[in-house]
């Protein structure tokens, strides 16, 4: 089961073991972007990568530039893209997202404590993939990255470039979603509420 995880889609066990803790964090962030629906773009020619080589060979090879699948083959794909940026403050990293033209995407930032994250990512690849589903702290980190850094910028990018996104459960009208939630047992509703911020808000509305 673990081997179908988002992490296994971007790295193998040997390369995972070779990454330093901060490198593993960047690999996880990269995996959240792909899991949210982005596709990676190559790094601009002769431009130094955004992740230092000391983080690990896999992390330092990442461009941290992404676009929607429908926009990848457009002539000006680099402009129709988002870029993951980071600012380091001691042991903390602020991840934030900019559009391809350099403008920030509103409310798309996450503060991560690298020591705490390193401890959560200290196991092997299979163990870490299982922990994404079973460890509340790692699951919360993944959801925070997915919700703030990935899903919101993807919606912004698609809307700004005339791309119609595939419908999702939370994109349905609120009354329809609440009707669906209303036929589930309470334990199922609670479980759904733990999957993303949008569903947590809907579940809270459902419980009123």
N, C-alpha and C positions, 0 to 999 in steps of 0.2 A: 504493500500500500504506500509506503513512504516513497518508493521510487517513481511515483507519478506526481510527486510534489513539484511546485514551481521551482524549487532550488535545483532539483535534478535536471531540469530543462536548460540550466545555464552553466552548470559546473559538474565535474565528476569528483569522486571521493578523493582521488590523489591530488588534484589541484586544490580542493578544499583544504586538505591537511597542510598544504604548503603555504596557504595564505596566513598572514598575520591577522590578529583580531580586527583591526580597522579595515583590512582588506576584505574580510568576511562580511563586515557590515556593508561595505559598498556593493558586494555581490548580492546581498539580500535586498538592498534598495533597488538594484538593477532588476532583480527578479520580480519585485512588486510592479515595476513599470511594465514589464512584458505581460505579467499576469493580468494587469488592468486593461490591456488591449493595445499598448504601444508596440511599435517595432523600432529597433535601433537604427541609427544613422551612423555612417563612418565619421571618424575624426577628420577635420579639415587637413588637407595635405601639408605635411611638414609642421603641423602645429603640435606642441607638446600636450600630452594627455593631462586631464584634470586631476588624476589620482597619482600620487608619487609612487615611484617604483618600489620604495621601501615597504609599501602596503602589501605587495604581492604581485606576481606576474599576471594573474587573471584580472584583479581589480585595476591595475595600472594600464591594462589594455582597453579598458572601457572608455567609450567616447562620452557617455552620459548625455547623449543627444538622441532625441526620440521624435517620432511622428506617428500619425495614424496610418494603418495599412493602405487606405485609399489615397493617401497623399504621397506615399514613398516614391512613386515613379513620376511625379510631376516635375517639370523643368526646374522650378524654384523650390524644391522640397526643403532645402536648408532654411528658407524663410518660414515655411509652413511647418514649424517644428517647435519643440520645447527643449530647454537645456537645464539639467540639474546642476545647481551651484551649491557651494558649501563655504561656511565661515567657521573657523576653529577658534574656540575660546577655552583655553586650558584643556580640560578633559571632555569638553562638550563640543558638539558639532551642530550648527544650524544648517539644515538642508532647506533649500528653497528653489523654486522653479521660475525660470524666465522664458518668455517667448523667444523665437529665433531672432527677432529684431532687437532683443535686449530688454524689452519691457517686462516687468514682473507680472506674474499671475497672482491676482489678489488672494490672500488667505491661504497660499500654498507654501507653508513652511512647517518644519518639524524640528524640535530640539531633542537631540539624542545624547545621553551620557555614554561616552565610549567605553568606560570601564564596566558599567552595568551591561551594556550591549555585548561587550566582549565575553563576559561571564555566561550570558545566555547562549552565545554562539561558540562556546569552547569545545563542544562535543564533535563527534564525527558527522559526516553529512547525513547519513541515515537517521541518526539520533536527533539531529537538529530539524530535519524534515518532519519527523514524528512530533517533535516539540511544538512545531507551528500549530498543530491541532490540539495538543494536550497540555501544554504549559501556558497558563494564563498570561504570564508576563511577556513571553515571546509572541503569543497571539495578539496581545494588545499592541506591541511594537509594530507587528506586521499590519494590523488594521489601521493604526495611526499613519503609517507611511502610505498605505494604499488609498485611504480616504483623502488625506490632505495633499500629498505630493502627486498622486497619479490620476485618480478618477476625475477630480475637478479640472485639472489642466487638460485632460483628454476631451472632456465635454467642451471646454472653452476653445480648444484648437479646432474641433470639428465644427462647432457653430460658426466660428470665424472664417472657415474655409468652405462652407456650403456642403459639408458632409453630414449625411443623415446617419445617426448612430443606430445600431440594432436596439430594439426595445428591451428593457430589463424590467424586473419585477418592480423596482422602486420608481421606474419611469411611468408606471400606470397611474391613472387618476387616483388621488388619495382615497376617495370613497370606495373604489374597487379594491385597493390594497387592504383597507380596513375590513371590508367584507370577507376577503379571503382569510385574513388573520383571525377573524371572528369565528371561523368554523374549526380552528385548530385547538387542541388541548393547551392548557396553560404552560405546560413544560415545553411544548414545541414553540410557543410564542416567545418564551424566555430565551430559548436557544437561538431563534431567528434574530432577536434583538442584540445578540452578541456578535453578529457578523459584520456590521458596518454602522457608521454614524447615522446614515439615512434611515436604516431600519430601526435603530434604537429610538429615533424620534417618532417613527410611525408606531412602534410598540407602546411607547409612552402615551401617545394619543389614544391607542386602542384600549389602554388600561384605565382611562379616565371615566 
